[in-house]
Amino acid sequence: MTVSAYVLLKLAMGTANDVVVKLNGMEEIAEVSLVYGHHDAIIKVNAKDLEGLKQFVLSLPQKIPHVRDTQTLIQA
């Protein structure tokens, strides 16, 4: 069962463009948008299951060191 989620990202200052380039190269990511407000970016993630989603989100700070915080909203 495919699981889709929106992940809100807080990024290190001045790194948004570099992060977007890296995120766009990841196969799990369907969409990337920079936003204004409490978070800096929002991504739509498609994973094969909840475990795959969990592993992807937990690995983001290791894959992209400029990611400071995440908040995951699983699509209903």
Summary of the structure (lengths in Angstrom):
residues: 76
radius of gyration: 11.5
end to end distance: 12.9
largest distance: 37.1
contacts: 197
relative contact order: 0.35
helix: 30%
strand: 39%
